[in-house]
């Protein structure tokens, strides 16, 4: 949040009401805003929300008066007063909540990226780079989340204000929202003031932060396990009882059409919202933010197309096939070969969903598997490079030897690097080209670390070893998640098949007897049975199971490896099974 014309106008209106003592009391609030990365003084921030609160109160007066005039009663008067009270109070509550929310979010982001950021800083310290130059280089790399923003603030004070390094780091101690980053800066200050080797401290702290990160992810997996158990209970087991109760009650008492409508509402509204909520909760525990951090650099449409060309083309092809299919269906209906019914539209909708998500999902999953295979092999290659360089070889000779090894899908890329070096291309350019081809934020970070070490000189072999450590850390975290969550994924998918089996048993036993009884209009135990359209009930249950399959597959796959493409792959398979069962076995 930055200063704007509106906030400046609000400050101009209310600044005269703030005394000097009041502004002095705002000093602590100013630190809070700095920690939240809100670039304005507290009197400006306070003035902006005060003006917004007054405007909200004024704008609420008119609808409150109209409400009371048109529906004059004690209740509407109380409602009008409630509106006039709640709107300003809500705005004031937002004023108090936003800074603390931003602080909490930024602190979590810093703690998440800090182990990898410190690993990068350590590689530069090994090369003999000064602390000021370390933060200056680090501030130009936008793949470390909020840690990079903290480095930008440090460099801004160093270069613009001309303050010495230790004083700037002490200022950053006060303004950072992360306790872990504060402890890290205190260690750097201590190392500088004592004259110790900075890289020794950084090497030690990297191992500690990596271990802490692994334990933190372990705790996240425990939380994820609880979410998986609640998911099975609320969105697998509960819908089974719900379908049975609603379906059976539809035959006895009440409105049969209302029963069908309730099933459709749950299928297309309640279940998707519930699955979306669980997806958002599970996504918060994913490592995908580390893999693909948000870059501040805005990409053009051309750059976006270049990066996602295959994905876009496959999506366009699927859309074209669907449009062609719709045209054929329209022609058939025009010549009376096909009769459009409500149930026919349901069939088209289900097929359209599968056609849209199927090809794109399997392509994305294949690409993700390929990238992870490369990242799994990459530490071995980087360690081999470090060992060769430590024995006295040049980078070119190290790559030449590595190109003869067996690194799976990574081997052709190493051979390309060897070929580029043989064309007398600079080593840093060769590594940059390698990172561009891989399209991975992790590999990009590794390449930046290696290139910085090569440019600065020094102990290059240790730079490669530090780079390998980061990749191994991320690979270990992902393997840990996959091994622990695969059981829950299996339970979710098996629960879907149990759900489908129960629906089949109900259809062949209970529902079959009900449909047979309603034809003869019999009275069971003194209760007259309702007449329910078998086809309507079939498609209501089909919709329920289809959405259940899509949602269960998505959550199950995403829970295991944090990739939406993996979840939608399961969704596609379960969706196909659902349609097959209801079209040919129901």
C-alpha positions as CSV (number, residue, x, y, z in Angstrom):
1,X,0.0,0.0,0.0
2,X,1.5,3.3,-1.1
3,X,0.7,7.0,-0.7
4,X,-1.9,8.3,-3.2
5,X,-3.7,11.5,-4.1
6,X,-6.6,10.4,-2.0
7,X,-4.5,9.7,1.1
8,X,-2.6,13.1,0.6
9,X,-6.0,14.9,0.4
10,X,-7.2,13.2,3.6
11,X,-3.9,14.2,5.3
12,X,-4.3,17.8,4.1
13,X,-7.8,17.9,5.6
14,X,-7.1,16.3,9.0
15,X,-3.4,17.1,9.6
16,X,-4.3,20.3,11.5
17,X,-6.1,18.3,14.1
18,X,-3.0,16.3,15.1
19,X,-0.9,17.9,17.8
20,X,2.9,17.6,18.0
21,X,2.5,15.2,21.0
22,X,0.0,13.1,19.0
23,X,2.4,12.8,16.1
24,X,5.2,11.8,18.6
25,X,2.9,9.0,19.9
26,X,2.5,7.8,16.3
27,X,6.2,6.9,16.1
28,X,5.5,3.3,17.2
29,X,2.7,3.1,14.7
30,X,5.0,4.3,11.9
31,X,7.3,1.3,12.7
32,X,4.3,-1.0,12.4
33,X,3.4,0.4,9.0
34,X,7.0,-0.1,7.9
35,X,6.9,-3.7,9.0
36,X,3.7,-4.1,7.0
37,X,5.4,-2.5,3.9
38,X,2.8,0.4,3.9
39,X,4.7,3.3,2.6
40,X,3.1,6.2,4.4
41,X,3.2,7.9,7.8
42,X,0.6,6.8,10.3
43,X,-1.1,10.2,10.4
44,X,-1.7,9.9,6.6
45,X,-2.9,6.3,7.0
46,X,-5.1,7.3,9.9
47,X,-6.5,10.3,8.0
48,X,-7.3,8.2,5.0
49,X,-9.4,5.7,7.0
50,X,-11.0,8.5,9.0
51,X,-12.2,10.1,5.8
52,X,-13.3,6.8,4.5
53,X,-15.3,6.1,7.7
54,X,-17.0,9.5,7.4
55,X,-17.9,8.9,3.7
56,X,-19.2,5.4,4.6
57,X,-21.4,6.9,7.3
58,X,-22.8,9.6,5.0
59,X,-23.4,7.2,2.2
60,X,-25.2,4.8,4.6
61,X,-27.6,7.6,5.8
62,X,-29.6,7.7,2.5
63,X,-30.4,3.9,2.2
64,X,-31.1,3.8,5.9
65,X,-33.7,6.6,5.7
66,X,-35.3,5.1,2.5
67,X,-35.5,1.8,4.3
68,X,-37.3,3.3,7.3
69,X,-39.6,5.5,5.1
70,X,-40.8,2.7,2.9
71,X,-41.0,0.0,5.6
72,X,-41.7,2.0,8.7
73,X,-41.6,-0.1,11.8
74,X,-39.6,-0.7,14.9
75,X,-37.5,-3.4,13.2
76,X,-36.6,-1.3,10.2
77,X,-35.6,1.5,12.6
78,X,-33.3,-0.8,14.5
79,X,-31.9,-2.1,11.2
80,X,-31.2,1.4,9.9
81,X,-29.4,2.3,13.2
82,X,-27.5,-1.0,12.9
83,X,-26.4,-0.1,9.4
84,X,-25.3,3.4,10.4
85,X,-23.3,1.9,13.2
86,X,-21.8,-1.2,11.5
87,X,-20.4,0.5,8.3
88,X,-18.2,3.0,10.1
89,X,-17.1,0.4,12.7
90,X,-16.3,-2.1,9.9
91,X,-14.1,0.5,8.2
92,X,-12.4,1.3,11.5
93,X,-11.8,-2.4,12.1
94,X,-10.2,-2.7,8.7
95,X,-7.9,0.2,9.6
96,X,-6.7,-1.7,12.7
97,X,-6.6,-5.1,11.0
98,X,-4.8,-4.4,7.7
99,X,-1.3,-3.6,9.1
100,X,-1.2,-6.6,11.4
101,X,-2.5,-8.8,8.6
102,X,0.2,-7.6,6.3
103,X,2.9,-8.0,9.0
104,X,1.8,-11.6,9.6
105,X,1.8,-12.4,5.8
106,X,5.1,-10.8,5.2
107,X,6.7,-12.5,8.2
108,X,5.5,-15.9,6.9
109,X,6.8,-15.2,3.4
110,X,10.2,-14.1,4.7
111,X,10.6,-17.2,6.9
112,X,9.6,-19.4,4.0
113,X,12.3,-17.9,1.6
114,X,14.9,-17.1,4.2
115,X,16.8,-20.5,4.2
116,X,17.3,-20.3,0.4
117,X,18.1,-16.6,0.5
118,X,20.7,-17.1,3.2
119,X,22.2,-20.0,1.1
120,X,22.6,-17.6,-1.8
121,X,24.1,-14.9,0.5
122,X,26.5,-17.6,1.8
123,X,27.7,-18.4,-1.7
124,X,28.6,-14.8,-2.2
125,X,30.3,-14.6,1.1
126,X,32.4,-17.6,0.2
127,X,33.5,-15.7,-2.9
128,X,34.8,-12.9,-0.6
129,X,32.1,-10.3,-1.4
130,X,31.5,-7.5,1.1
131,X,28.2,-7.4,3.1
132,X,27.1,-4.2,1.2
133,X,27.8,-5.8,-2.2
134,X,26.1,-9.0,-1.1
135,X,22.8,-7.1,-0.3
136,X,23.2,-5.0,-3.4
137,X,23.4,-8.0,-5.7
138,X,20.7,-9.8,-3.7
139,X,18.3,-6.8,-4.1
140,X,18.3,-7.2,-7.9
141,X,17.0,-10.8,-7.8
142,X,13.2,-10.9,-7.6
143,X,12.8,-14.6,-6.8
144,X,13.1,-14.5,-3.0
145,X,9.8,-12.9,-2.1
146,X,9.7,-10.4,0.7
147,X,13.4,-11.1,1.6
148,X,14.4,-9.3,-1.5
149,X,12.3,-6.3,-0.5
150,X,14.1,-6.2,2.8
151,X,17.4,-6.2,0.9
152,X,16.1,-3.3,-1.3
153,X,15.4,-1.2,1.8
154,X,18.9,-1.9,3.1
155,X,20.5,-0.8,-0.2
156,X,18.3,2.3,-0.4
157,X,19.6,3.5,2.9
158,X,23.2,2.6,2.0
159,X,23.3,4.3,-1.4
160,X,20.8,7.1,-1.0
161,X,21.3,8.1,2.6
162,X,25.0,7.3,2.8
163,X,24.7,5.4,6.1
164,X,27.3,2.8,7.1
165,X,26.5,-0.9,6.9
166,X,26.1,-1.7,10.6
167,X,23.8,1.3,11.2
168,X,21.6,0.3,8.2
169,X,21.4,-3.3,9.4
170,X,20.3,-2.1,12.9
171,X,17.6,0.0,11.3
172,X,16.5,-3.1,9.4
173,X,16.3,-5.0,12.7
174,X,13.6,-2.5,13.8
175,X,11.6,-2.6,10.6
176,X,11.5,-6.2,9.7
177,X,8.4,-8.2,10.6
178,X,10.2,-11.5,10.9
179,X,11.9,-12.6,14.1
180,X,14.1,-15.1,12.2
181,X,15.3,-12.4,9.8
182,X,16.0,-10.2,12.7
183,X,18.1,-12.9,14.3
184,X,19.9,-13.4,11.0
185,X,20.8,-9.7,10.8
186,X,22.0,-9.7,14.4
187,X,24.4,-12.5,13.6
188,X,25.8,-10.6,10.6
189,X,26.3,-7.5,12.7
190,X,28.1,-9.6,15.3
191,X,30.3,-11.2,12.7
192,X,31.2,-7.8,11.2
193,X,31.9,-6.1,14.5
194,X,34.0,-9.0,15.8
195,X,36.0,-9.3,12.6
196,X,35.0,-12.9,12.1
197,X,34.7,-14.6,8.7
198,X,31.2,-13.9,7.6
199,X,31.0,-17.1,5.4
200,X,31.6,-19.3,8.5
201,X,28.6,-17.8,10.3
202,X,26.5,-18.0,7.2
203,X,27.4,-21.6,6.4
204,X,26.4,-22.6,10.0
205,X,23.2,-20.7,10.0
206,X,22.2,-22.1,6.6
207,X,22.3,-25.6,8.0
208,X,20.2,-24.5,10.9
209,X,17.6,-22.8,8.8
210,X,17.4,-25.7,6.4
211,X,16.7,-28.0,9.3
212,X,14.1,-25.6,10.7
213,X,12.4,-25.4,7.3
214,X,12.2,-29.2,7.1
215,X,10.6,-29.4,10.6
216,X,8.2,-26.6,9.7
217,X,7.1,-28.5,6.6
218,X,6.7,-31.6,8.8
219,X,4.2,-29.6,11.0
220,X,2.4,-28.4,7.9
221,X,2.0,-32.0,6.8
222,X,0.4,-32.9,10.1
223,X,-2.0,-30.0,9.6
224,X,-2.6,-31.3,6.0
225,X,-3.3,-34.8,7.4
226,X,-6.0,-33.3,9.7
227,X,-7.5,-31.5,6.7
228,X,-7.6,-34.7,4.8
229,X,-9.4,-36.5,7.5
230,X,-12.0,-33.7,7.8
231,X,-12.3,-33.7,4.0
232,X,-13.2,-37.4,3.9
233,X,-15.7,-36.9,6.7
234,X,-17.4,-33.8,5.4
235,X,-17.3,-34.2,1.6
236,X,-17.2,-38.0,1.2
237,X,-19.0,-39.6,4.1
238,X,-21.6,-36.9,4.8
239,X,-22.8,-36.7,1.2
240,X,-23.4,-40.4,1.2
241,X,-25.9,-40.1,4.0
242,X,-27.3,-36.9,2.5
243,X,-28.1,-38.5,-0.8
244,X,-29.7,-41.5,0.9
245,X,-31.9,-39.4,3.2
246,X,-32.9,-36.9,0.5
247,X,-33.6,-39.6,-2.1
248,X,-35.6,-41.8,0.2
249,X,-37.6,-38.9,1.7
250,X,-38.4,-37.8,-1.9
251,X,-40.5,-40.9,-2.3
252,X,-42.4,-40.4,1.0
253,X,-44.0,-37.0,1.8
254,X,-42.9,-33.6,0.6
255,X,-42.4,-32.6,-3.0
256,X,-40.6,-34.9,-5.4
257,X,-39.4,-32.0,-7.6
258,X,-38.0,-30.3,-4.5
259,X,-35.9,-33.4,-3.8
260,X,-34.4,-33.3,-7.3
261,X,-33.7,-29.6,-7.0
262,X,-31.9,-30.0,-3.7
263,X,-29.6,-32.7,-5.2
264,X,-28.8,-30.4,-8.1
265,X,-28.1,-27.4,-5.8
266,X,-25.7,-29.6,-3.8
267,X,-24.1,-30.8,-6.9
268,X,-23.4,-27.5,-8.7
269,X,-23.3,-25.0,-5.9
270,X,-22.5,-26.5,-2.4
271,X,-20.0,-29.1,-3.4
272,X,-17.9,-26.8,-5.7
273,X,-17.7,-24.1,-3.0
274,X,-16.7,-26.7,-0.4
275,X,-14.0,-28.1,-2.7
276,X,-12.8,-24.6,-3.5
277,X,-12.4,-23.9,0.2
278,X,-10.4,-27.0,0.9
279,X,-8.2,-26.3,-2.1
280,X,-7.4,-22.8,-0.7
281,X,-6.6,-24.3,2.7
282,X,-4.3,-27.0,1.2
283,X,-2.6,-24.6,-1.1
284,X,-1.4,-22.6,1.9
285,X,0.8,-25.6,2.8
286,X,2.2,-26.1,-0.7
287,X,5.9,-25.5,-1.7
288,X,4.7,-24.1,-5.0
289,X,5.4,-20.5,-3.8
290,X,9.1,-21.4,-3.4
291,X,9.1,-23.1,-6.8
292,X,7.4,-20.3,-8.7
293,X,7.5,-17.0,-6.7
294,X,5.7,-14.0,-8.0
295,X,7.9,-11.7,-10.0
296,X,7.5,-7.9,-9.8
297,X,8.4,-7.7,-13.5
298,X,5.2,-7.6,-15.6
299,X,5.4,-9.9,-18.7
300,X,4.0,-8.8,-22.0
301,X,1.4,-10.9,-23.8
302,X,4.1,-12.0,-26.2
303,X,6.3,-13.3,-23.4
304,X,3.3,-15.0,-21.7
305,X,2.4,-16.8,-25.0
306,X,6.1,-17.8,-25.6
307,X,6.3,-19.3,-22.1
308,X,2.9,-21.1,-22.3
309,X,2.7,-21.7,-26.0
310,X,2.0,-25.5,-25.8
311,X,-0.5,-25.1,-23.0
312,X,-2.4,-22.4,-25.0
313,X,-2.4,-24.4,-28.2
314,X,-3.7,-27.5,-26.5
315,X,-6.5,-25.5,-24.8
316,X,-7.4,-23.9,-28.2
317,X,-7.4,-27.3,-29.8
318,X,-9.8,-28.7,-27.2
319,X,-12.0,-25.7,-27.5
320,X,-12.1,-26.0,-31.3
321,X,-13.0,-29.7,-31.0
322,X,-15.9,-28.8,-28.7
323,X,-17.1,-26.0,-31.0
324,X,-17.0,-28.4,-33.9
325,X,-18.9,-31.0,-31.9
326,X,-21.6,-28.4,-30.9
327,X,-22.0,-27.4,-34.6
328,X,-22.5,-31.1,-35.6
329,X,-25.1,-31.5,-32.8
330,X,-26.9,-28.4,-34.0
331,X,-27.0,-29.7,-37.6
332,X,-28.3,-33.0,-36.4
333,X,-31.0,-31.3,-34.3
334,X,-31.9,-29.0,-37.2
335,X,-32.7,-32.1,-39.4
336,X,-34.5,-33.8,-36.6
337,X,-31.9,-36.5,-36.1
338,X,-31.4,-35.5,-32.5
339,X,-33.9,-34.2,-30.0
340,X,-32.7,-31.7,-27.5
341,X,-33.8,-32.5,-23.9
342,X,-32.7,-31.2,-20.6
343,X,-30.8,-34.5,-20.0
344,X,-29.1,-34.2,-23.3
345,X,-27.7,-30.9,-22.3
346,X,-26.3,-32.5,-19.1
347,X,-24.5,-35.1,-21.2
348,X,-23.0,-32.4,-23.4
349,X,-21.9,-30.4,-20.3
350,X,-20.2,-33.4,-18.7
351,X,-18.4,-34.3,-21.9
352,X,-17.3,-30.7,-22.4
353,X,-15.7,-30.6,-18.9
354,X,-13.8,-33.7,-19.6
355,X,-12.6,-32.6,-23.0
356,X,-11.4,-29.2,-21.6
357,X,-9.5,-30.6,-18.6
358,X,-8.2,-33.9,-20.1
359,X,-5.6,-33.0,-22.7
360,X,-4.4,-29.9,-20.9
361,X,-4.1,-31.7,-17.5
362,X,-2.1,-34.6,-18.9
363,X,0.2,-32.3,-20.8
364,X,0.9,-30.2,-17.7
365,X,1.4,-33.3,-15.6
366,X,3.9,-34.7,-18.1
367,X,5.8,-31.4,-18.2
368,X,5.9,-31.3,-14.3
369,X,7.2,-34.8,-14.2
370,X,9.9,-33.9,-16.7
371,X,10.9,-30.8,-14.7
372,X,11.1,-32.7,-11.5
373,X,13.2,-35.4,-13.0
374,X,15.6,-32.7,-14.1
375,X,15.6,-31.2,-10.6
376,X,16.1,-34.6,-9.1
377,X,19.2,-35.2,-11.2
378,X,20.6,-31.7,-10.9
379,X,22.2,-32.0,-7.4
380,X,24.3,-34.9,-8.7
381,X,25.5,-32.8,-11.6
382,X,26.3,-29.8,-9.5
383,X,28.2,-31.9,-6.9
384,X,30.2,-33.5,-9.7
385,X,31.0,-30.0,-11.0
386,X,32.1,-28.9,-7.5
387,X,34.3,-32.0,-7.1
388,X,36.0,-31.5,-10.4
389,X,36.6,-27.8,-9.8
390,X,38.1,-28.5,-6.3
391,X,40.6,-30.9,-8.0
392,X,41.9,-28.0,-10.1
393,X,39.8,-28.3,-13.3
394,X,38.2,-25.4,-15.1
395,X,34.5,-25.1,-15.5
396,X,34.7,-26.1,-19.1
397,X,36.6,-29.3,-18.2
398,X,34.2,-30.1,-15.4
399,X,31.2,-29.8,-17.8
400,X,33.1,-31.8,-20.4
401,X,33.5,-34.7,-17.9
402,X,30.0,-34.4,-16.6
403,X,28.6,-34.6,-20.1
404,X,29.9,-38.2,-20.3
405,X,27.9,-39.2,-17.2
406,X,24.4,-40.6,-16.9
407,X,22.0,-37.9,-15.6
408,X,18.7,-39.0,-17.4
409,X,16.9,-36.2,-19.1
410,X,19.5,-33.8,-17.8
411,X,22.3,-35.3,-20.0
412,X,21.2,-33.6,-23.3
413,X,21.1,-30.3,-21.5
414,X,24.7,-30.8,-20.2
415,X,25.8,-31.7,-23.7
416,X,24.3,-28.4,-25.0
417,X,26.2,-26.5,-22.3
418,X,29.4,-28.3,-23.5
419,X,28.7,-27.4,-27.1
420,X,28.1,-23.7,-26.2
421,X,31.4,-23.6,-24.3
422,X,33.2,-25.0,-27.3
423,X,31.8,-22.1,-29.3
424,X,33.7,-19.8,-26.9
425,X,30.5,-18.6,-25.3
426,X,31.0,-17.0,-21.8
427,X,30.4,-19.5,-18.9
428,X,27.9,-17.2,-17.3
429,X,25.9,-17.0,-20.5
430,X,25.9,-20.7,-20.9
431,X,24.4,-21.1,-17.4
432,X,21.9,-18.4,-18.1
433,X,20.8,-20.2,-21.3
434,X,20.5,-23.4,-19.3
435,X,18.2,-21.7,-16.8
436,X,16.1,-20.2,-19.6
437,X,15.5,-23.6,-21.1
438,X,14.6,-25.2,-17.8
439,X,12.0,-22.5,-16.9
440,X,12.3,-23.3,-13.2
441,X,12.6,-20.7,-10.4
442,X,14.7,-23.2,-8.4
443,X,17.2,-23.6,-11.2
444,X,17.2,-19.9,-11.9
445,X,18.2,-19.3,-8.3
446,X,21.0,-21.9,-8.5
447,X,22.3,-20.3,-11.7
448,X,22.3,-16.8,-10.2
449,X,24.3,-18.1,-7.2
450,X,26.8,-20.0,-9.5
451,X,27.3,-17.0,-11.8
452,X,27.8,-14.6,-8.9
453,X,30.5,-17.0,-7.5
454,X,32.1,-17.3,-10.9
455,X,32.2,-13.5,-11.4
456,X,33.5,-12.7,-7.9
457,X,36.1,-15.5,-8.1
458,X,37.2,-17.3,-4.9
459,X,36.3,-20.8,-3.8
460,X,34.1,-21.7,-6.7
461,X,33.8,-25.4,-5.7
462,X,32.0,-24.4,-2.5
463,X,29.6,-22.3,-4.5
464,X,28.6,-25.4,-6.4
465,X,28.2,-27.4,-3.2
466,X,26.0,-24.7,-1.6
467,X,23.8,-24.7,-4.8
468,X,23.4,-28.5,-4.6
469,X,22.4,-28.2,-0.9
470,X,19.4,-26.0,-1.8
471,X,18.1,-28.3,-4.5
472,X,18.4,-31.3,-2.3
473,X,16.5,-29.5,0.4
474,X,13.5,-28.8,-1.9
475,X,13.6,-32.3,-3.3
476,X,13.6,-33.8,0.2
477,X,10.6,-31.6,1.2
478,X,8.7,-32.8,-1.8
479,X,9.5,-36.4,-1.3
480,X,8.5,-36.1,2.4
481,X,5.1,-34.7,1.4
482,X,4.5,-37.3,-1.3
483,X,5.3,-40.2,0.9
484,X,3.1,-39.0,3.8
485,X,0.2,-37.7,1.8
486,X,-0.1,-40.6,-0.7
487,X,-2.0,-42.6,1.9
488,X,-4.6,-39.9,2.3
489,X,-4.9,-39.6,-1.5
490,X,-5.6,-43.3,-1.7
491,X,-8.2,-43.1,1.0
492,X,-10.0,-40.2,-0.8
493,X,-10.1,-42.0,-4.1
494,X,-11.2,-45.3,-2.5
495,X,-13.9,-43.4,-0.7
496,X,-15.2,-42.1,-4.0
497,X,-15.5,-45.7,-5.3
498,X,-17.3,-46.7,-2.1
499,X,-19.7,-43.7,-2.7
500,X,-20.3,-44.8,-6.3
501,X,-20.8,-48.4,-5.2
502,X,-23.4,-47.4,-2.6
503,X,-25.3,-45.4,-5.2
504,X,-25.3,-48.5,-7.5
505,X,-26.6,-50.8,-4.7
506,X,-29.3,-48.3,-3.8
507,X,-30.4,-48.0,-7.4
508,X,-30.6,-51.8,-7.9
509,X,-32.4,-52.5,-4.7
510,X,-34.2,-49.7,-2.8
511,X,-34.8,-47.3,-5.7
512,X,-35.8,-50.2,-8.0
513,X,-38.5,-51.4,-5.5
514,X,-39.7,-47.8,-5.0
515,X,-40.1,-47.2,-8.8
516,X,-41.9,-50.5,-9.1
517,X,-44.3,-49.6,-6.2
518,X,-45.1,-46.1,-7.5
519,X,-46.3,-47.6,-10.8
520,X,-49.0,-49.5,-9.0
521,X,-49.7,-46.4,-6.7
522,X,-49.6,-48.5,-3.6
523,X,-49.7,-47.2,0.0
524,X,-46.9,-48.3,2.2
525,X,-47.5,-48.3,6.0
526,X,-50.3,-45.8,5.5
527,X,-48.1,-43.4,3.6
528,X,-48.8,-42.6,-0.1
529,X,-45.7,-42.7,-2.2
530,X,-44.8,-39.7,-4.4
531,X,-44.1,-40.2,-8.1
532,X,-40.5,-39.4,-9.0
533,X,-39.2,-39.3,-12.6
534,X,-36.5,-42.1,-12.7
535,X,-34.6,-40.2,-15.4
536,X,-34.6,-37.0,-13.3
537,X,-33.3,-38.9,-10.2
538,X,-30.7,-40.6,-12.4
539,X,-29.2,-37.4,-13.7
540,X,-29.4,-35.7,-10.3
541,X,-27.4,-38.6,-8.8
542,X,-25.1,-38.6,-11.9
543,X,-24.4,-34.9,-11.4
544,X,-23.7,-35.4,-7.7
545,X,-21.3,-38.3,-8.4
546,X,-19.6,-36.5,-11.3
547,X,-18.9,-33.4,-9.3
548,X,-17.8,-35.6,-6.4
549,X,-15.3,-37.3,-8.7
550,X,-13.9,-34.1,-10.1
551,X,-13.5,-32.6,-6.6
552,X,-12.2,-35.7,-4.9
553,X,-9.6,-36.3,-7.6
554,X,-8.5,-32.6,-7.6
555,X,-8.1,-32.5,-3.8
556,X,-6.5,-36.0,-3.6
557,X,-3.9,-35.4,-6.3
558,X,-3.1,-31.8,-5.1
559,X,-2.7,-33.0,-1.5
560,X,0.0,-35.5,-2.5
561,X,2.4,-33.3,-4.5
562,X,1.0,-29.7,-4.5
563,X,0.4,-29.7,-8.2
564,X,-3.1,-28.8,-9.6
565,X,-2.4,-30.7,-12.8
566,X,-1.8,-33.9,-10.8
567,X,-5.2,-33.4,-9.0
568,X,-7.1,-32.7,-12.3
569,X,-5.5,-35.8,-13.8
570,X,-7.3,-37.9,-11.1
571,X,-10.4,-35.8,-11.7
572,X,-10.5,-36.6,-15.3
573,X,-10.2,-40.4,-14.6
574,X,-12.9,-40.3,-11.9
575,X,-15.1,-38.2,-14.1
576,X,-14.9,-40.7,-17.0
577,X,-15.7,-43.6,-14.6
578,X,-18.7,-41.7,-13.3
579,X,-20.1,-41.1,-16.7
580,X,-19.5,-44.7,-17.9
581,X,-21.2,-46.2,-14.8
582,X,-24.3,-44.0,-15.1
583,X,-24.6,-44.3,-18.9
584,X,-24.1,-48.1,-19.2
585,X,-24.5,-49.7,-15.7
586,X,-27.1,-47.5,-14.0
